[in-house]
Amino acid sequence: MDNSDLVKNLSRMSLFSDLTEEELTEIAGYLKEKPVQKRDLIFSEGDPPNFLYIVKEGKVKITKISHEGKELILEIISPYHVFGGVAVMRGFPYPANAVAMEDGKVLLISRKDLMRILDGFPQLMFSFAMDLGERVKGSHEMLKNIALEKVESRVASLLLKLMEKMGRETENGSMIDMRLTKQDIADMVGTTVETAIRTVSKLKKLGYIREESGRIYISDPEGLRDIAS
């Protein structure tokens, strides 16, 4: 693993943005790299919180299984974002599953080493707490939307959230930079794949989104916001 490239990428993370290059180099020394393949289970709900993870390449989904046995996607983690942090910090079992959506790589740091780093860099504790707070808030909002909002509103909210998180501007609009199947959309908004297909088709007919080569483009963000609200 090339530490110079790793340090450069760590410096772009809000979590580590206040640290010097020397401090980031020290932290990089604790990180181990692990390849993952699509559908690999990185950890399961209830597993002991042995590691904090950072996505290096690919995407990872955080999921829970409903009482009916249906998978719900709570969050999609893109490169150089952390996951598993709440459990590691609090010392309780992972509250959800983490599954690779694509072939890629993750970085992991043991709980013991993370605590050593936080002791050595106390300024990190605040950044870490803020990041975890935002993540927990996002998961709660996702579950609330599933319970309370109409499917169209949920799909529109999801696409806007993904646009903000992993959108890339193109001449055809903001492209969500990942392959997103109708099953993925259904799992993230708590509906059936048939309903997800109908809803996406309606949004396309309204001119709010378009699909090309397996990617979704947001053509009219304001139109989506009207539906989401």
BAPAVO-898836 format. One record per residue (C-alpha): residue number from 1; x, y, z. Coordinates in nm, 3 decimals. Layout:
NODE, NUM, X, Y, Z $
...
***
This chain:
NODE, 1, 0.000, 0.000, 0.000 $
NODE, 2, 0.152, 0.334, -0.111 $
NODE, 3, 0.158, 0.544, 0.207 $
NODE, 4, 0.209, 0.874, 0.025 $
NODE, 5, -0.113, 0.829, -0.177 $
NODE, 6, -0.292, 0.705, 0.134 $
NODE, 7, -0.184, 1.009, 0.335 $
NODE, 8, -0.302, 1.238, 0.054 $
NODE, 9, -0.645, 1.072, 0.049 $
NODE, 10, -0.676, 1.072, 0.428 $
NODE, 11, -0.608, 1.447, 0.427 $
NODE, 12, -0.920, 1.495, 0.209 $
NODE, 13, -1.142, 1.329, 0.469 $
NODE, 14, -1.317, 1.576, 0.698 $
NODE, 15, -1.231, 1.346, 0.987 $
NODE, 16, -0.856, 1.401, 0.939 $
NODE, 17, -0.849, 1.741, 0.767 $
NODE, 18, -0.694, 1.923, 1.067 $
NODE, 19, -0.397, 1.688, 1.102 $
NODE, 20, -0.048, 1.750, 0.966 $
NODE, 21, 0.116, 1.529, 0.705 $
NODE, 22, 0.342, 1.385, 0.975 $
NODE, 23, 0.042, 1.298, 1.194 $
NODE, 24, -0.143, 1.144, 0.898 $
NODE, 25, 0.164, 0.935, 0.813 $
NODE, 26, 0.163, 0.799, 1.169 $
NODE, 27, -0.209, 0.711, 1.146 $
NODE, 28, -0.160, 0.549, 0.803 $
NODE, 29, 0.087, 0.310, 0.965 $
NODE, 30, -0.196, 0.156, 1.169 $
NODE, 31, -0.419, 0.086, 0.868 $
NODE, 32, -0.437, -0.257, 0.706 $
NODE, 33, -0.573, -0.312, 0.355 $
NODE, 34, -0.817, -0.590, 0.270 $
NODE, 35, -0.960, -0.674, -0.075 $
NODE, 36, -1.333, -0.745, -0.095 $
NODE, 37, -1.549, -0.890, -0.368 $
NODE, 38, -1.905, -0.797, -0.459 $
NODE, 39, -2.153, -0.937, -0.200 $
NODE, 40, -1.878, -1.013, 0.055 $
NODE, 41, -2.007, -0.976, 0.411 $
NODE, 42, -1.757, -0.749, 0.588 $
NODE, 43, -1.931, -0.779, 0.923 $
NODE, 44, -2.270, -0.898, 1.047 $
NODE, 45, -2.514, -0.740, 1.288 $
NODE, 46, -2.420, -0.866, 1.635 $
NODE, 47, -2.049, -0.925, 1.560 $
NODE, 48, -1.799, -0.785, 1.813 $
NODE, 49, -1.670, -0.437, 1.712 $
NODE, 50, -1.311, -0.535, 1.645 $
NODE, 51, -1.236, -0.292, 1.362 $
NODE, 52, -1.316, 0.052, 1.225 $
NODE, 53, -1.332, 0.048, 0.844 $
NODE, 54, -1.265, 0.297, 0.565 $
NODE, 55, -1.370, 0.228, 0.207 $
NODE, 56, -1.067, 0.260, -0.020 $
NODE, 57, -1.218, 0.139, -0.349 $
NODE, 58, -1.573, 0.042, -0.444 $
NODE, 59, -1.892, 0.089, -0.242 $
NODE, 60, -2.022, -0.074, 0.078 $
NODE, 61, -2.385, -0.090, 0.187 $
NODE, 62, -2.498, -0.086, 0.551 $
NODE, 63, -2.807, -0.302, 0.590 $
NODE, 64, -3.055, -0.440, 0.838 $
NODE, 65, -3.296, -0.729, 0.796 $
NODE, 66, -3.661, -0.650, 0.869 $
NODE, 67, -3.893, -0.874, 1.072 $
NODE, 68, -4.026, -1.001, 0.739 $
NODE, 69, -3.675, -1.102, 0.633 $
NODE, 70, -3.635, -0.816, 0.382 $
NODE, 71, -3.304, -0.634, 0.347 $
NODE, 72, -3.317, -0.260, 0.411 $
NODE, 73, -3.022, -0.049, 0.297 $
NODE, 74, -2.958, 0.223, 0.556 $
NODE, 75, -2.658, 0.382, 0.390 $
NODE, 76, -2.413, 0.347, 0.104 $
NODE, 77, -2.051, 0.418, 0.193 $
NODE, 78, -1.833, 0.565, -0.082 $
NODE, 79, -1.450, 0.578, -0.095 $
NODE, 80, -1.271, 0.741, 0.196 $
NODE, 81, -1.568, 0.738, 0.429 $
NODE, 82, -1.569, 0.538, 0.752 $
NODE, 83, -1.814, 0.276, 0.872 $
NODE, 84, -1.853, 0.068, 1.188 $
NODE, 85, -1.756, 0.366, 1.401 $
NODE, 86, -2.051, 0.384, 1.640 $
NODE, 87, -2.002, 0.026, 1.758 $
NODE, 88, -1.624, 0.061, 1.786 $
NODE, 89, -1.647, 0.382, 1.988 $
NODE, 90, -1.920, 0.256, 2.221 $
NODE, 91, -1.788, -0.099, 2.248 $
NODE, 92, -2.117, -0.271, 2.161 $
NODE, 93, -2.180, -0.519, 1.875 $
NODE, 94, -2.218, -0.387, 1.524 $
NODE, 95, -2.586, -0.279, 1.495 $
NODE, 96, -2.613, -0.361, 1.122 $
NODE, 97, -2.448, -0.555, 0.841 $
NODE, 98, -2.181, -0.424, 0.603 $
NODE, 99, -2.178, -0.577, 0.254 $
NODE, 100, -1.955, -0.498, -0.044 $
NODE, 101, -2.158, -0.371, -0.340 $
NODE, 102, -1.863, -0.394, -0.580 $
NODE, 103, -1.519, -0.550, -0.597 $
NODE, 104, -1.291, -0.315, -0.407 $
NODE, 105, -1.074, -0.262, -0.102 $
NODE, 106, -1.130, -0.154, 0.256 $
NODE, 107, -0.887, -0.021, 0.514 $
NODE, 108, -0.927, -0.138, 0.871 $
NODE, 109, -0.787, -0.035, 1.205 $
NODE, 110, -0.827, -0.235, 1.524 $
NODE, 111, -1.030, -0.093, 1.810 $
NODE, 112, -0.721, -0.100, 2.032 $
NODE, 113, -0.517, 0.099, 1.779 $
NODE, 114, -0.803, 0.345, 1.723 $
NODE, 115, -0.821, 0.418, 2.095 $
NODE, 116, -0.444, 0.466, 2.099 $
NODE, 117, -0.472, 0.717, 1.813 $
NODE, 118, -0.755, 0.908, 1.982 $
NODE, 119, -0.546, 0.929, 2.299 $
NODE, 120, -0.254, 1.065, 2.097 $
NODE, 121, -0.463, 1.308, 1.889 $
NODE, 122, -0.742, 1.437, 2.115 $
NODE, 123, -0.857, 1.683, 1.846 $
NODE, 124, -0.972, 1.381, 1.649 $
NODE, 125, -1.227, 1.289, 1.915 $
NODE, 126, -1.444, 1.593, 1.836 $
NODE, 127, -1.429, 1.533, 1.460 $
NODE, 128, -1.509, 1.168, 1.513 $
NODE, 129, -1.807, 1.246, 1.739 $
NODE, 130, -1.945, 1.495, 1.484 $
NODE, 131, -1.909, 1.244, 1.200 $
NODE, 132, -2.080, 0.968, 1.398 $
NODE, 133, -2.361, 1.203, 1.499 $
NODE, 134, -2.434, 1.289, 1.136 $
NODE, 135, -2.429, 0.922, 1.038 $
NODE, 136, -2.670, 0.819, 1.314 $
NODE, 137, -2.899, 1.109, 1.223 $
NODE, 138, -2.898, 1.001, 0.859 $
NODE, 139, -2.990, 0.642, 0.947 $
NODE, 140, -3.273, 0.759, 1.173 $
NODE, 141, -3.407, 0.986, 0.897 $
NODE, 142, -3.395, 0.698, 0.649 $
NODE, 143, -3.595, 0.472, 0.882 $
NODE, 144, -3.844, 0.753, 0.956 $
NODE, 145, -3.895, 0.817, 0.584 $
NODE, 146, -3.959, 0.448, 0.525 $
NODE, 147, -4.227, 0.453, 0.795 $
NODE, 148, -4.396, 0.783, 0.715 $
NODE, 149, -4.339, 0.906, 0.360 $
NODE, 150, -4.499, 0.801, 0.031 $
NODE, 151, -4.283, 0.590, -0.199 $
NODE, 152, -4.239, 0.872, -0.456 $
NODE, 153, -4.115, 1.105, -0.183 $
NODE, 154, -3.879, 0.839, -0.050 $
NODE, 155, -3.730, 0.766, -0.393 $
NODE, 156, -3.689, 1.138, -0.468 $
NODE, 157, -3.522, 1.196, -0.129 $
NODE, 158, -3.291, 0.900, -0.185 $
NODE, 159, -3.179, 1.019, -0.529 $
NODE, 160, -3.112, 1.370, -0.396 $
NODE, 161, -2.911, 1.228, -0.107 $
NODE, 162, -2.704, 1.011, -0.340 $
NODE, 163, -2.652, 1.307, -0.573 $
NODE, 164, -2.513, 1.514, -0.285 $
NODE, 165, -2.294, 1.229, -0.163 $
NODE, 166, -2.158, 1.085, -0.489 $
NODE, 167, -2.285, 1.307, -0.769 $
NODE, 168, -2.058, 1.407, -1.058 $
NODE, 169, -2.152, 1.698, -1.280 $
NODE, 170, -2.184, 1.619, -1.653 $
NODE, 171, -2.338, 1.794, -1.953 $
NODE, 172, -2.643, 1.572, -1.902 $
NODE, 173, -2.692, 1.668, -1.537 $
NODE, 174, -2.556, 1.540, -1.208 $
NODE, 175, -2.467, 1.173, -1.245 $
NODE, 176, -2.491, 0.941, -0.943 $
NODE, 177, -2.152, 0.775, -0.973 $
NODE, 178, -2.248, 0.415, -0.901 $
NODE, 179, -2.453, 0.142, -1.063 $
NODE, 180, -2.786, 0.155, -0.884 $
NODE, 181, -3.029, -0.128, -0.957 $
NODE, 182, -3.404, -0.107, -0.901 $
NODE, 183, -3.355, -0.369, -0.630 $
NODE, 184, -3.105, -0.138, -0.457 $
NODE, 185, -3.355, 0.148, -0.472 $
NODE, 186, -3.633, -0.076, -0.339 $
NODE, 187, -3.412, -0.193, -0.051 $
NODE, 188, -3.317, 0.164, 0.039 $
NODE, 189, -3.672, 0.298, 0.052 $
NODE, 190, -3.846, -0.010, 0.192 $
NODE, 191, -4.066, -0.106, -0.103 $
NODE, 192, -4.096, -0.377, -0.368 $
NODE, 193, -3.879, -0.382, -0.678 $
NODE, 194, -4.195, -0.355, -0.893 $
NODE, 195, -4.294, -0.033, -0.715 $
NODE, 196, -3.939, 0.101, -0.751 $
NODE, 197, -3.950, 0.032, -1.127 $
NODE, 198, -4.286, 0.214, -1.164 $
NODE, 199, -4.168, 0.509, -0.956 $
NODE, 200, -3.840, 0.552, -1.144 $
NODE, 201, -4.029, 0.528, -1.475 $
NODE, 202, -4.264, 0.804, -1.360 $
NODE, 203, -3.975, 1.030, -1.258 $
NODE, 204, -3.818, 0.972, -1.601 $
NODE, 205, -4.144, 1.060, -1.780 $
NODE, 206, -4.166, 1.380, -1.576 $
NODE, 207, -3.816, 1.469, -1.695 $
NODE, 208, -3.663, 1.478, -1.348 $
NODE, 209, -3.413, 1.198, -1.410 $
NODE, 210, -3.269, 0.996, -1.696 $
NODE, 211, -3.082, 0.666, -1.717 $
NODE, 212, -2.785, 0.583, -1.934 $
NODE, 213, -2.541, 0.289, -1.924 $
NODE, 214, -2.663, 0.183, -1.581 $
NODE, 215, -2.622, 0.531, -1.429 $
NODE, 216, -2.892, 0.770, -1.309 $
NODE, 217, -2.865, 1.138, -1.406 $
NODE, 218, -3.054, 1.406, -1.213 $
NODE, 219, -3.193, 1.642, -1.480 $
NODE, 220, -3.421, 1.850, -1.257 $
NODE, 221, -3.313, 1.858, -0.888 $
NODE, 222, -3.579, 2.117, -0.804 $
NODE, 223, -3.853, 1.891, -0.940 $
NODE, 224, -3.725, 1.607, -0.722 $
NODE, 225, -3.716, 1.839, -0.419 $
NODE, 226, -4.080, 1.930, -0.476 $
NODE, 227, -4.173, 1.560, -0.471 $
NODE, 228, -3.948, 1.489, -0.172 $
NODE, 229, -4.113, 1.765, 0.031 $
***
